Amino acid sequence: MREYTLNDIGFTPGKVEELPINFRVENTVNKDEINEQSQKNRQMGEELLRQFEERQKAEVVGA
């Protein structure tokens, strides 16, 4: 078979081999910190969306 590309990554068809996955969950999660960071991220996303919508309105008015 020939080599082909997918999203600019070269692939050569051949045998598929499973790779070992090391999966381990740490039990040191602080839920309060995660919730606080999630809230900050949500607020930042809302602020960025508001700014984007304001810029779109300004471009439409300026056009």
N, C-alpha and C positions, 0 to 999 in steps of 0.2 A: 504494500500500500504506500501511497505517497504521503509526504508530510503536508499538513495543512495549518492554517492559522485561525485563531479565534481571538478577537479583540487584541490583535497584534502580539499574541503569544503563540510561539510555535509548538505544535504537537506532532509527535510521531506515533501513529497507532501501534499498539502492541499489547502485551499481556497487562491486565490491570492487577496491581498488587495493593493489598490493604496496608495502610501505614498505621503503626501503633499510635494510639491516642492516650496521652497521660491526662487523665481527668481527676482533679482533686479539688474539693471545695474547702476553703478555709472557713473556720468557724469564728472568725474574728470580725464579723461584719457588724458595724454600728448602724442600726436602722435609722436613728435620729440624724446622723450625718448624711446618710443617703437621701432621706426625705428633704433635708435642708438643701442639699445640692440640687436635687430634682426641682425644688421650688425656685431656686435661683435660675436654673436653666430654663424653666417655663417662663419666668418673668423676662429673661433676656430674649427669648424667642418672641414673646408678645411685643416687646419694645422694638425689636428689629423689624417685625412685620408692620407695626405702626409707622415706623420711619420709611419703610419701603412704600407703603400705601400713600404717605404724604408726598414722597418724591414722584410717584406716578401721577398724582393729582397735579402737582406743579408742572410736570411735563405736558400734560394734556391742556392745562390752562395756558401754558407758554406757547403751545403749537399754533 
